[in-house]
C-alpha cells in the first residue's frame, strides 16, 4: 500500500486524483505545510513540501517524479502515453506546467521570499501574475480544439493543470475569463476520482 502525504489546496491534489483514477491501494495522510509544518511531514521530507509518496522503503517527493513513477507501476493505464509523439508531448506539457506555470504561482503566492524589500515584492507579484495570465491565454488557445491537453484522452498532466487552476482566486483575472480553460476545469472536476479526492481532503 502506498502512503500519500498531502495538504489541502496544494499541488498534491494532482497525485491524490491520480491515485484515485488508478484505483490504487493507498492511505492518504493529511499534513500541514507553511508556517506550522507537521512533524510527521518533516520526518519524511525535510524540505517540508508535498506531495510525498511512500512505497515500502522508498520515499519519493516532487509531483512530477511521483506521477511518472505511478505511470511506470501501472503500465496498462492510459494516463501516460506509451510511446512515440504522444509521449514526447506528455513530457513537454509536464515541463511547461512544472517549470513555467507552477513556478510563476510560487512567486505570486510568496513574492517576499524572492526579494528583500516590500516594494520589490509587489513587483515580483505583478510579474508573476502577468506570467500566469500569459500562460492561461496560451493553454486556453491550445484547448480550443481538444478536450484535454493531449487530445481526447485524459492524462496525469490534466490533473496537474486542474490542481493549479484551483488557485486562481489569488490572481487579478478569474478563471471564468478563459472559456476553454473553464470548460476543461469543469470537465475534470466532475470525474468520480476527483470527487473522491475532494471528499477526503475536505473531511
N, C-alpha and C positions, 0 to 999 in steps of 0.2 A: 504494500500500500504506500502511495505517495503521501507526503505531508506538504501542504502549501501554506506558507506564511503570507498573509495578505493584510492590507489595510483598506478600509472603505474609501471609495472615490480616488483610488490610486491606480497606477498602470498595472498593478497586479490583477485587476479585473480581467484583462485580456487572457491571462493564464487560467484564471478561475473559469471563465467561459469556455476556454478550450478544453479543459479537463472535463467539464460537463458535456460538451459536444462529443468527446471521445468515449463517454460513459466509463471513464477511468475510475479505478478504486482509489480514492484519496480522502484525506482528512484535512478540511480547511481550518486553519488556526489564525484567529484574528489577533493582530498586534497593533500597537501604536507606533507611529513614526513622528518625526518633528522634534519639538522641544522635550517631550516626555516619552522617550523611546522605551518600549517594553524590554525588560531584561532578557526575556526569552528570545527576542529577536537578536539582540547583541551577542548572545551565545552562539548563534549560527551564522551571523553576518555582522562583523564588527563595523562595517560601513553603514549599518542601520537603514538599509533600503529594502524595499520589497519590489517584486516577489522573491521568495526563496523557496526552492523545491528540494525536498529531501527524498532520495531514493536509496534505501538501505544506508550504505556508508557514504554516499555521495551527497554533498551539499552544493547545490547549484544556484547561482544568483544571476541577475540580468534577464529580463523578459525575453529578449531576442534569443539568447542562448537556450533558455528553457523551452521556448516554442519549437526550436529546431531539434532539441533533444527529444521532445514528445513526438515530433514527426518521425524521428528515427525509430522510436519504440512502438509506433502504430503505423507501420508501413502501408497497411491496407486502407488507411484513412485518406480521404480526398482533400484534407485540409492543407496539404502542401503538394504542389505538382511533383510528379515522379521524376521527370527528366526534361531535357530539351529547352525550348524557348520559354515555355511557361515557368519552368524552374528559375531561369535567369530573371524573368520579370518579377517573380516572387522575391528573390534576393534584392533586386533593385528597389522595390517598394518597401521592403523591410528596412533598408538603409535610408531611404527618403524619410520614412516615419521616425526612425530612431535618431539619426544624425541631424535631421532637419526639424521636423515638426516638434518632436519631443524636447529637443534641446532648446528650441525657442520658448516652449511652455515653461521650462525650468527657469529661464531668465525672466519671464513675465511674472512668475509666482514669487521669485526671490531675487529681485534686481539688486538689492543691497548686498547680496553675497558676492557680487562681481566687481563692486567698486567701493570706495571709501566715503564718498560724500553723498548726502541725500539728493542733491541736485543731479548728480551723475546717475543715481539710481533711477530717478524719474526718466532720464533719457534712455537708460537701458530698457525700462519697461516699454517706453514708446516704440523703440526699435523692435523689440520682441513682438509687440502687438502687431506691428506692421508686417513683420515676417510671417506671423501666423495667418493673417488675413491674405497675404500673397499666396501662401501655401493652400489655403482654403479655395481661393479662386482657381488655382491650378488643378486641385483634386476635383472640385465641382465640375470643371470643364471635362475632365477625364471621365467622370461618372455619367456624363450626358448620354453616352451610347452603351452603357453597360450597367448591370445591377450591382456588381461588386468590383473591387479593384482589378481582379484578373479576368473579369468577364461575367459569366453567369453561374460560376461555381464559387461558393463562399470558401474562404481560406483563413488561416491563422492571422494574416495581416489585416483582414477586415475587422477582427475582434480587437486588434491593437489600435486601429484607427477609431473604432467605436468608443473604446475606453477614453481616448483623448478628446473626442467630440463632446463628452460629458462634462468637460471642464470649461466650456465656452462662457460661463457666467462671469468669468474673470476678464473677459475681453470687451472691447468697445463696440464690437459688431457681433450681434447674436447669430446663432446657427440658422435661424429662420431666414436670414438674408441670402442663404445659399440653397437654392431649390433642390438640386441633385444631392447635395450632402445631407439635407434634411430628410429626403426620401430614403437615402441609404441608412441613416441613423434609425429611422422608424422600422425599416426592413430588418435590421439586426435586432433591434430592441424586442420585437415580438417573438423571437425564436425561443422555444422552450428552454434551451440551455441557458440563455441569457436570463430568463425569468427565474430559473432555479438558482443561478448565481446571485441575482439580486435578492431573492428571498433569504438566502444565507447571510449575505452581507448587511442586510437591513434588520436582522434579528436584534 
